Amino acid sequence: MMRLLAVLLIGLGFLACDKETKLEHKEGTWLVASFTKKCQAVGEHDCLQVKYEPNQKDWHNHYFGIEGFDYEPGYEYVLRVKTTPVPENEVMMDGSSERHELLEIVQKVKK
């Protein structure tokens, strides 16, 4: 009986670890404007202006960076971006709960 209980507990432990390490990610196409706007996060800074869906009407402040992307003012970008949730225990105070990583610059146009 004790042996069965031990095996069951070890199995549940592996399931719990596996759930935390397999965070779902999604990929999307973002439009990044040729201009930034002042915004307030942890202090005032410039936020990228982003449309997260191709058919969005309005620009949205993007408070946190995109890993691997070096923004150059005056250019509008179409990017492929991978978004991954940050594990709860790794989210910094006032930090993003998601990590954004550049997959590809699809287009870069001078505006």
N, CA and C atoms as an extended XYZ file, in Angstrom:
333
Properties=species:S:1:pos:R:3:atomname:S:1:resname:S:1:resid:I:1 pbc="F F F"
N         0.819       -1.195        0.000 N   MET     1
C         0.000        0.000        0.000 CA  MET     1
C         0.868        1.267        0.000 C   MET     1
N         1.921        1.290        0.844 N   MET     2
C         2.804        2.448        0.922 CA  MET     2
C         3.541        2.643       -0.403 C   MET     2
N         3.904        1.525       -1.011 N   ARG     3
C         4.622        1.597       -2.282 CA  ARG     3
C         3.728        2.217       -3.358 C   ARG     3
N         2.460        1.840       -3.397 N   LEU     4
C         1.500        2.387       -4.349 CA  LEU     4
C         1.305        3.882       -4.118 C   LEU     4
N         1.207        4.278       -2.860 N   LEU     5
C         1.052        5.689       -2.515 CA  LEU     5
C         2.274        6.501       -2.950 C   LEU     5
N         3.459        5.950       -2.745 N   ALA     6
C         4.693        6.628       -3.140 CA  ALA     6
C         4.748        6.807       -4.656 C   ALA     6
N         4.395        5.761       -5.397 N   VAL     7
C         4.396        5.840       -6.854 CA  VAL     7
C         3.383        6.881       -7.331 C   VAL     7
N         2.220        6.913       -6.713 N   LEU     8
C         1.185        7.874       -7.068 CA  LEU     8
C         1.657        9.309       -6.814 C   LEU     8
N         2.272        9.554       -5.669 N   LEU     9
C         2.757       10.898       -5.340 CA  LEU     9
C         3.876       11.338       -6.283 C   LEU     9
N         4.766       10.430       -6.621 N   ILE    10
C         5.845       10.763       -7.553 CA  ILE    10
C         5.255       11.095       -8.923 C   ILE    10
N         4.282       10.318       -9.360 N   GLY    11
C         3.630       10.575      -10.650 CA  GLY    11
C         2.940       11.923      -10.678 C   GLY    11
N         2.250       12.278       -9.602 N   LEU    12
C         1.592       13.586       -9.524 CA  LEU    12
C         2.623       14.711       -9.534 C   LEU    12
N         3.746       14.497       -8.903 N   GLY    13
C         4.821       15.493       -8.904 CA  GLY    13
C         5.330       15.758      -10.306 C   GLY    13
N         5.514       14.686      -11.084 N   PHE    14
C         5.965       14.857      -12.463 CA  PHE    14
C         4.923       15.598      -13.292 C   PHE    14
N         3.652       15.318      -13.085 N   LEU    15
C         2.597       16.018      -13.809 CA  LEU    15
C         2.593       17.501      -13.479 C   LEU    15
N         2.762       17.843      -12.219 N   ALA    16
C         2.777       19.246      -11.803 CA  ALA    16
C         3.965       19.970      -12.425 C   ALA    16
N         5.131       19.363      -12.423 N   CYS    17
C         6.322       19.977      -13.028 CA  CYS    17
C         6.135       20.136      -14.523 C   CYS    17
N         5.574       19.103      -15.156 N   ASP    18
C         5.387       19.145      -16.594 CA  ASP    18
C         4.449       20.273      -16.984 C   ASP    18
N         3.398       20.508      -16.217 N   LYS    19
C         2.428       21.559      -16.507 CA  LYS    19
C         3.096       22.930      -16.466 C   LYS    19
N         3.988       23.164      -15.513 N   GLU    20
C         4.641       24.458      -15.383 CA  GLU    20
C         5.669       24.699      -16.470 C   GLU    20
N         6.310       23.658      -16.974 N   THR    21
C         7.361       23.860      -17.967 CA  THR    21
C         6.808       23.966      -19.379 C   THR    21
N         5.585       23.522      -19.613 N   LYS    22
C         5.001       23.581      -20.947 CA  LYS    22
C         4.028       24.754      -21.040 C   LYS    22
N         4.569       25.962      -21.095 N   LEU    23
C         3.738       27.137      -21.222 CA  LEU    23
C         3.352       27.317      -22.686 C   LEU    23
N         2.078       27.552      -22.925 N   GLU    24
C         1.581       27.736      -24.287 CA  GLU    24
C         2.119       29.035      -24.866 C   GLU    24
N         2.447       29.033      -26.129 N   HIS    25
C         2.831       30.267      -26.799 CA  HIS    25
C         1.932       30.454      -28.010 C   HIS    25
N         1.891       31.695      -28.471 N   LYS    26
C         1.133       31.969      -29.689 CA  LYS    26
C         1.978       32.853      -30.584 C   LYS    26
N         1.716       32.768      -31.855 N   GLU    27
C         2.427       33.578      -32.835 CA  GLU    27
C         1.424       34.488      -33.511 C   GLU    27
N         1.874       35.704      -33.829 N   GLY    28
C         0.989       36.647      -34.479 CA  GLY    28
C         1.748       37.606      -35.357 C   GLY    28
N         1.002       38.328      -36.167 N   THR    29
C         1.560       39.362      -37.030 CA  THR    29
C         1.166       40.705      -36.452 C   THR    29
N         2.162       41.505      -36.124 N   TRP    30
C         1.947       42.824      -35.527 CA  TRP    30
C         2.364       43.903      -36.502 C   TRP    30
N         1.645       45.016      -36.471 N   LEU    31
C         2.022       46.211      -37.204 CA  LEU    31
C         2.572       47.200      -36.187 C   LEU    31
N         3.795       47.700      -36.397 N   VAL    32
C         4.433       48.662      -35.490 CA  VAL    32
C         4.538       49.986      -36.233 C   VAL    32
N         4.023       51.056      -35.597 N   ALA    33
C         3.979       52.381      -36.214 CA  ALA    33
C         5.372       52.984      -36.345 C   ALA    33
N         5.459       54.011      -37.159 N   SER    34
C         6.721       54.716      -37.397 CA  SER    34
C         7.020       55.737      -36.302 C   SER    34
N         6.151       55.814      -35.307 N   PHE    35
C         6.299       56.773      -34.206 CA  PHE    35
C         6.039       56.075      -32.876 C   PHE    35
N         6.524       56.661      -31.802 N   THR    36
C         6.232       56.177      -30.451 CA  THR    36
C         5.427       57.253      -29.732 C   THR    36
N         4.912       56.910      -28.544 N   LYS    37
C         4.197       57.872      -27.699 CA  LYS    37
C         4.721       57.754      -26.284 C   LYS    37
N         4.715       58.876      -25.574 N   LYS    38
C         5.063       58.852      -24.154 CA  LYS    38
C         4.003       58.040      -23.423 C   LYS    38
N         4.465       57.195      -22.509 N   CYS    39
C         3.533       56.394      -21.722 CA  CYS    39
C         4.102       56.210      -20.324 C   CYS    39
N         3.271       55.752      -19.437 N   GLN    40
C         3.646       55.603      -18.035 CA  GLN    40
C         3.587       54.127      -17.664 C   GLN    40
N         4.709       53.566      -17.303 N   ALA    41
C         4.747       52.197      -16.766 CA  ALA    41
C         5.525       52.302      -15.467 C   ALA    41
N         6.759       51.893      -15.458 N   VAL    42
C         7.651       52.135      -14.326 CA  VAL    42
C         8.410       53.402      -14.713 C   VAL    42
N         7.809       54.549      -14.439 N   GLY    43
C         8.352       55.811      -14.916 CA  GLY    43
C         7.887       56.071      -16.338 C   GLY    43
N         8.119       57.285      -16.811 N   GLU    44
C         7.701       57.655      -18.155 CA  GLU    44
C         8.744       57.192      -19.169 C   GLU    44
N         8.281       56.653      -20.263 N   HIS    45
C         9.169       56.270      -21.360 CA  HIS    45
C         8.377       56.257      -22.662 C   HIS    45
N         9.042       55.969      -23.761 N   ASP    46
C         8.382       55.900      -25.060 CA  ASP    46
C         7.863       54.487      -25.285 C   ASP    46
N         6.594       54.392      -25.679 N   CYS    47
C         5.982       53.099      -25.985 CA  CYS    47
C         5.858       52.939      -27.494 C   CYS    47
N         6.172       51.753      -27.967 N   LEU    48
C         5.868       51.431      -29.355 CA  LEU    48
C         4.359       51.530      -29.545 C   LEU    48
N         3.937       51.901      -30.725 N   GLN    49
C         2.524       51.907      -31.086 CA  GLN    49
C         2.290       50.685      -31.963 C   GLN    49
N         1.406       49.812      -31.501 N   VAL    50
C         1.256       48.497      -32.130 CA  VAL    50
C        -0.211       48.195      -32.412 C   VAL    50
N        -0.434       47.557      -33.535 N   LYS    51
C        -1.718       46.920      -33.834 CA  LYS    51
C        -1.428       45.427      -33.777 C   LYS    51
N        -2.030       44.760      -32.784 N   TYR    52
C        -1.744       43.345      -32.541 CA  TYR    52
C        -2.464       42.418      -33.512 C   TYR    52
N        -3.456       42.925      -34.182 N   GLU    53
C        -4.198       42.184      -35.202 CA  GLU    53
C        -4.208       43.042      -36.465 C   GLU    53
N        -4.057       42.450      -37.635 N   PRO    54
C        -3.991       43.240      -38.871 CA  PRO    54
C        -5.194       44.167      -39.090 C   PRO    54
N        -6.371       43.789      -38.610 N   ASN    55
C        -7.575       44.591      -38.862 CA  ASN    55
C        -7.925       45.552      -37.721 C   ASN    55
N        -7.044       45.715      -36.717 N   GLN    56
C        -7.332       46.652      -35.631 CA  GLN    56
C        -7.343       48.076      -36.157 C   GLN    56
N        -8.273       48.869      -35.651 N   LYS    57
C        -8.405       50.251      -36.096 CA  LYS    57
C        -7.407       51.167      -35.387 C   LYS    57
N        -7.286       51.035      -34.069 N   ASP    58
C        -6.487       51.954      -33.261 CA  ASP    58
C        -5.128       51.373      -32.890 C   ASP    58
N        -4.164       52.266      -32.684 N   TRP    59
C        -2.849       51.889      -32.177 CA  TRP    59
C        -2.940       51.687      -30.674 C   TRP    59
N        -2.132       50.767      -30.156 N   HIS    60
C        -2.088       50.475      -28.723 CA  HIS    60
C        -0.670       50.664      -28.208 C   HIS    60
N        -0.561       51.185      -26.970 N   ASN    61
C         0.754       51.291      -26.336 CA  ASN    61
C         1.299       49.899      -26.073 C   ASN    61
N         2.525       49.667      -26.476 N   HIS    62
C         3.215       48.419      -26.127 CA  HIS    62
C         4.306       48.808      -25.143 C   HIS    62
N         4.077       48.501      -23.875 N   TYR    63
C         4.917       48.986      -22.780 CA  TYR    63
C         6.258       48.273      -22.674 C   TYR    63
N         6.323       47.048      -23.129 N   PHE    64
C         7.531       46.244      -22.957 CA  PHE    64
C         8.115       45.909      -24.327 C   PHE    64
N         9.375       45.639      -24.363 N   GLY    65
C        10.073       45.416      -25.621 CA  GLY    65
C         9.710       44.113      -26.309 C   GLY    65
N        10.301       43.965      -27.471 N   ILE    66
C        10.195       42.743      -28.250 CA  ILE    66
C        11.622       42.228      -28.406 C   ILE    66
N        11.912       41.099      -27.800 N   GLU    67
C        13.277       40.552      -27.837 CA  GLU    67
C        13.730       40.336      -29.272 C   GLU    67
N        14.925       40.840      -29.574 N   GLY    68
C        15.490       40.665      -30.902 CA  GLY    68
C        15.074       41.738      -31.903 C   GLY    68
N        14.268       42.704      -31.481 N   PHE    69
C        13.784       43.752      -32.380 CA  PHE    69
C        14.404       45.085      -31.995 C   PHE    69
N        15.081       45.714      -32.960 N   ASP    70
C        15.665       47.039      -32.764 CA  ASP    70
C        14.835       48.041      -33.557 C   ASP    70
N        13.974       48.761      -32.846 N   TYR    71
C        13.080       49.738      -33.459 CA  TYR    71
C        13.872       50.926      -33.981 C   TYR    71
N        13.527       51.375      -35.179 N   GLU    72
C        14.134       52.564      -35.768 CA  GLU    72
C        13.005       53.539      -36.113 C   GLU    72
N        12.952       54.721      -35.437 N   PRO    73
C        11.890       55.688      -35.715 CA  PRO    73
C        11.847       56.059      -37.199 C   PRO    73
N        10.639       56.327      -37.681 N   GLY    74
C        10.479       56.711      -39.076 CA  GLY    74
C        10.175       55.550      -40.004 C   GLY    74
N        10.189       54.336      -39.466 N   TYR    75
C         9.867       53.146      -40.249 CA  TYR    75
C         8.653       52.454      -39.648 C   TYR    75
N         7.785       51.981      -40.525 N   GLU    76
C         6.656       51.166      -40.094 CA  GLU    76
C         7.026       49.714      -40.372 C   GLU    76
N         6.699       48.841      -39.440 N   TYR    77
C         7.100       47.433      -39.529 CA  TYR    77
C         5.892       46.508      -39.533 C   TYR    77
N         6.037       45.412      -40.217 N   VAL    78
C         5.165       44.257      -40.067 CA  VAL    78
C         6.063       43.167      -39.505 C   VAL    78
N         5.699       42.671      -38.320 N   LEU    79
C         6.532       41.691      -37.615 CA  LEU    79
C         5.758       40.414      -37.352 C   LEU    79
N         6.462       39.306      -37.365 N   ARG    80
C         5.925       38.053      -36.818 CA  ARG    80
C         6.509       37.931      -35.422 C   ARG    80
N         5.646       37.775      -34.428 N   VAL    81
C         6.053       37.788      -33.027 CA  VAL    81
C         5.521       36.551      -32.318 C   VAL    81
N         6.377       35.971      -31.486 N   LYS    82
C         5.965       34.851      -30.634 CA  LYS    82
C         5.751       35.398      -29.222 C   LYS    82
N         4.594       35.113      -28.644 N   THR    83
C         4.250       35.551      -27.296 CA  THR    83
C         4.143       34.328      -26.394 C   THR    83
N         4.886       34.370      -25.298 N   THR    84
C         4.911       33.254      -24.343 CA  THR    84
C         4.590       33.787      -22.954 C   THR    84
N         3.711       33.127      -22.212 N   PRO    85
C         3.460       33.564      -20.838 CA  PRO    85
C         4.716       33.403      -19.984 C   PRO    85
N         4.939       34.341      -19.089 N   VAL    86
C         6.038       34.250      -18.137 CA  VAL    86
C         5.504       33.488      -16.921 C   VAL    86
N         6.233       32.485      -16.429 N   PRO    87
C         5.767       31.775      -15.234 CA  PRO    87
C         5.487       32.759      -14.099 C   PRO    87
N         4.407       32.524      -13.385 N   GLU    88
C         3.957       33.428      -12.322 CA  GLU    88
C         5.070       33.816      -11.357 C   GLU    88
N         5.908       32.864      -10.998 N   ASN    89
C         6.959       33.129      -10.015 CA  ASN    89
C         8.125       33.924      -10.595 C   ASN    89
N         8.113       34.202      -11.917 N   GLU    90
C         9.193       34.954      -12.548 CA  GLU    90
C         8.771       36.362      -12.988 C   GLU    90
N         7.483       36.710      -12.826 N   VAL    91
C         7.006       38.027      -13.234 CA  VAL    91
C         7.529       39.066      -12.247 C   VAL    91
N         8.219       40.081      -12.787 N   MET    92
C         8.751       41.157      -11.956 CA  MET    92
C         7.616       42.113      -11.575 C   MET    92
N         7.786       42.831      -10.456 N   MET    93
C         6.782       43.811      -10.065 CA  MET    93
C         6.643       44.829      -11.197 C   MET    93
N         5.435       45.114      -11.591 N   ASP    94
C         5.125       46.013      -12.698 CA  ASP    94
C         5.709       45.520      -14.023 C   ASP    94
N         6.074       44.251      -14.085 N   GLY    95
C         6.611       43.682      -15.313 CA  GLY    95
C         5.515       43.008      -16.116 C   GLY    95
N         5.857       42.619      -17.307 N   SER    96
C         4.898       41.964      -18.185 CA  SER    96
C         4.719       40.503      -17.792 C   SER    96
N         3.522       40.009      -17.952 N   SER    97
C         3.251       38.589      -17.702 CA  SER    97
C         3.459       37.779      -18.982 C   SER    97
N         3.911       38.473      -20.039 N   GLU    98
C         4.188       37.814      -21.306 CA  GLU    98
C         5.563       38.235      -21.826 C   GLU    98
N         6.181       37.335      -22.542 N   ARG    99
C         7.469       37.593      -23.189 CA  ARG    99
C         7.209       37.627      -24.693 C   ARG    99
N         7.731       38.656      -25.372 N   HIS   100
C         7.521       38.811      -26.807 CA  HIS   100
C         8.863       38.678      -27.519 C   HIS   100
N         8.905       37.824      -28.514 N   GLU   101
C        10.149       37.534      -29.225 CA  GLU   101
C         9.939       37.700      -30.729 C   GLU   101
N        10.830       38.443      -31.371 N   LEU   102
C        10.757       38.636      -32.812 CA  LEU   102
C        11.093       37.331      -33.522 C   LEU   102
N        10.216       36.929      -34.434 N   LEU   103
C        10.475       35.762      -35.276 CA  LEU   103
C        10.975       36.195      -36.649 C   LEU   103
N        10.384       37.307      -37.151 N   GLU   104
C        10.752       37.749      -38.495 CA  GLU   104
C        10.274       39.182      -38.718 C   GLU   104
N        11.092       39.972      -39.395 N   ILE   105
C        10.632       41.260      -39.906 CA  ILE   105
C        10.119       40.982      -41.305 C   ILE   105
N         8.801       41.029      -41.443 N   VAL   106
C         8.158       40.721      -42.723 CA  VAL   106
C         8.332       41.903      -43.675 C   VAL   106
N         8.202       43.117      -43.127 N   GLN   107
C         8.299       44.319      -43.949 CA  GLN   107
C         8.788       45.480      -43.110 C   GLN   107
N         9.583       46.366      -43.712 N   LYS   108
C        10.072       47.592      -43.077 CA  LYS   108
C         9.973       48.686      -44.126 C   LYS   108
N         9.111       49.692      -43.849 N   VAL   109
C         8.832       50.727      -44.847 CA  VAL   109
C         9.100       52.098      -44.256 C   VAL   109
N         9.848       52.941      -44.971 N   LYS   110
C        10.139       54.312      -44.542 CA  LYS   110
C         8.848       55.126      -44.631 C   LYS   110
N         8.527       55.862      -43.558 N   LYS   111
C         7.306       56.702      -43.535 CA  LYS   111
C         7.670       58.160      -43.438 C   LYS   111
